[in-house]
Amino acid sequence: MPARTGAQYLQGLKDRSAEVWLGNERVRDVTSHPALRRGARSVAHLYDMQHESALRDEMTYVSPTTGNRVGLSFITPRTQEELQRRTRMMLHWARFSGGMLGRSPDYLNVSLMASAAAAEFYAQNHPRHAENVRNYYTYVRENDLCLTHTLVNPQANRALTATGQPSAEVAARIVKETDKGMVIRGARILATLGPLSDEIAVFPSTVLKAAADTAAFAFAFAIPSNTPGLKYICRESFDYGRSPSEHPLGSRFEEMDAIVIFDDVLVPWERVFLKADPALCNIAYAETNAVVHMMHQVVCKNIAKAEFILGVACLIVDALGATEFPHVHEKIAECISNLELMKACLRAGEADAAIDRWGVMCPHRPPLDVARNIFPKMYPRMVEILQLLSSSGMMMIPPQSALESPIAEDIDQYLTVANMQARDRVKLFRLAWDIACSAFGGRQILYERFFFGDPVRMSSALYGIYPKEPLMERVREFLRREE
Ligand SMILES: Cc1cc2nc3c(=O)[nH]c(=O)nc-3n(C[C@H](O)[C@H](O)[C@H](O)COP(=O)(O)OP(=O)(O)OC[C@H]3O[C@@H](n4cnc5c(N)ncnc54)[C@H](O)[C@@H]3O)c2cc1C
């Protein structure tokens, strides 16, 4: 099947309805439920972009197996030019939402591509697993499926987790093996886009103690979201059913995060990629370079998000007539620096990309790793800057009903600012509020802080991969100098 349209994506969610819980309600159709349908429609728009005549060549490429045009985020890049094509494609998707749909499907498509290219890594666990991961990648690419994923065991007792030992009562684990597959029981967090996905990739969390008693918790597999026994428990939706002008982000980009429960879920053997090998699980992301390809998608999202925040900040400053204050320049310059740093990291990652041991053109990791380590600090600060530039403006945002009421005349008179009429001002500051004050905005900050993992451990990973020895040697040599 060629790259899907939005309508085909939505139909797929309806046809293969997963077990989704929102409060006390079992959601039967996520595409029509008021709390989820507009988020689903935005993801559908991403799929439609693959068919826009002006974008088609930048969004798709020719499948090596069928000759169909398939989504470009599935490409196995062999050259720097192909990597840059993937960048352009991912930027198109990221810019559609100003980076607010962090979990556009490219995030997992690039990861799956890397896993399949590194199939021999999985063969170390069992020869069949290499074939499984290759077949699965081809299946997802040719059907243009939308994936969510879960890597982490729920917070139960982190003192225990710190020793590399998951909670035996809570964490998802293998409880049985049959001739058909392995049976999983327990919970995982936190499947962003889970209720809006066709399939879930359950990949290893990378902090298990390599010992016999953690083997049951060590696995990688992927199954359809509607597999019997699999349940998504949603948080409260931040789409409150308000109009896009009132709630510009929450009404469009609710990608939903869900706890995942495995109630004796049967995973067929052909969908198992790793089993009962904590040591291999712990290195899977790094060894296959899947994590680097994900960083590539993430830095594109960071660029789109930094561009969006900078644009909002500049519009606010213009509207209020605050363009001449030096402290305003300082704050805007900080946002510009953040954006340019992200762009520089992307360029460096592309420019120093090289063919890896799996034959894939892999971005250079250090600059992308730097980007994923500093953006969680940059983003909350940029949100703070929006608050500092807007101050009470973010509260002077009467709802649409007020603009259609007898009080509208007062609003038109008193909410007009230096360079913007009242109604346009309210619309702009509603957007700033949805970035910086609403529940949707708060979740975006939390997302940036944690979605790629615990920031402390991300720093340790950067410390671990960075070639420090040449620098240390240079200093040793300096210390040895006598003149
Ligand atoms: C909005 C959002 C969306 C997400 N989406 C996804 C997703 O789609 N898929 C997915 O798999 N995950 C997702 N995550 C989960 C994310 O991977 C985790 O939040 C992250 O790995 C941190 O784990 P945790 O939340 O369990 O926090 P914890 O690990 O419990 O950490 C809590 C605090 O304790 C500290 N801590 C805990 N253990 C240690 C230790 N051993 N050493 C030092 N400090 C420690 C941490 O530094 C932190 O300050 C998402 C998270 C958020 C917030």
The ligand as a Gaussian input file, in Angstrom:
#p B3LYP/6-31G(d) Opt

LIG

0 1
 C        4.714000      13.938000      28.748000
 C        5.538000      12.682000      28.740000
 C        5.454000      11.825000      27.662000
 C        6.187000      10.645000      27.647000
 N        6.070000       9.783000      26.586000
 C        6.708000       8.597000      26.614000
 C        6.543000       7.631000      25.561000
 O        5.830000       7.870000      24.592000
 N        7.151000       6.427000      25.682000
 C        7.932000       6.120000      26.760000
 O        8.466000       5.022000      26.816000
 N        8.102000       7.000000      27.761000
 C        7.512000       8.209000      27.715000
 N        7.661000       9.085000      28.758000
 C        8.321000       8.592000      29.979000
 C        9.763000       8.974000      30.076000
 O       10.534000       8.042000      29.369000
 C       10.075000       8.973000      31.580000
 O        9.360000      10.026000      32.172000
 C       11.549000       9.140000      31.855000
 O       12.272000       8.042000      31.359000
 C       11.806000       9.248000      33.356000
 O       11.254000       8.146000      34.013000
 P       10.153000       8.335000      35.146000
 O        9.107000       9.280000      34.655000
 O        9.715000       7.010000      35.559000
 O       10.889000       9.100000      36.287000
 P       11.812000       8.444000      37.414000
 O       12.826000       7.537000      36.786000
 O       10.962000       7.852000      38.478000
 O       12.534000       9.714000      37.948000
 C       11.942000      10.582000      38.904000
 C       13.047000      11.362000      39.560000
 O       13.903000      10.456000      40.280000
 C       15.236000      10.523000      39.791000
 N       15.760000       9.159000      39.680000
 C       15.047000       8.026000      39.566000
 N       15.868000       6.958000      39.491000
 C       17.112000       7.429000      39.545000
 C       18.398000       6.824000      39.493000
 N       18.561000       5.506000      39.387000
 N       19.481000       7.631000      39.542000
 C       19.339000       8.972000      39.647000
 N       18.145000       9.600000      39.710000
 C       17.059000       8.846000      39.659000
 C       15.144000      11.170000      38.412000
 O       16.311000      11.884000      38.063000
 C       13.943000      12.089000      38.571000
 O       14.345000      13.320000      39.104000
 C        6.994000      10.303000      28.766000
 C        7.074000      11.182000      29.843000
 C        6.370000      12.358000      29.845000
 C        6.460000      13.254000      31.042000

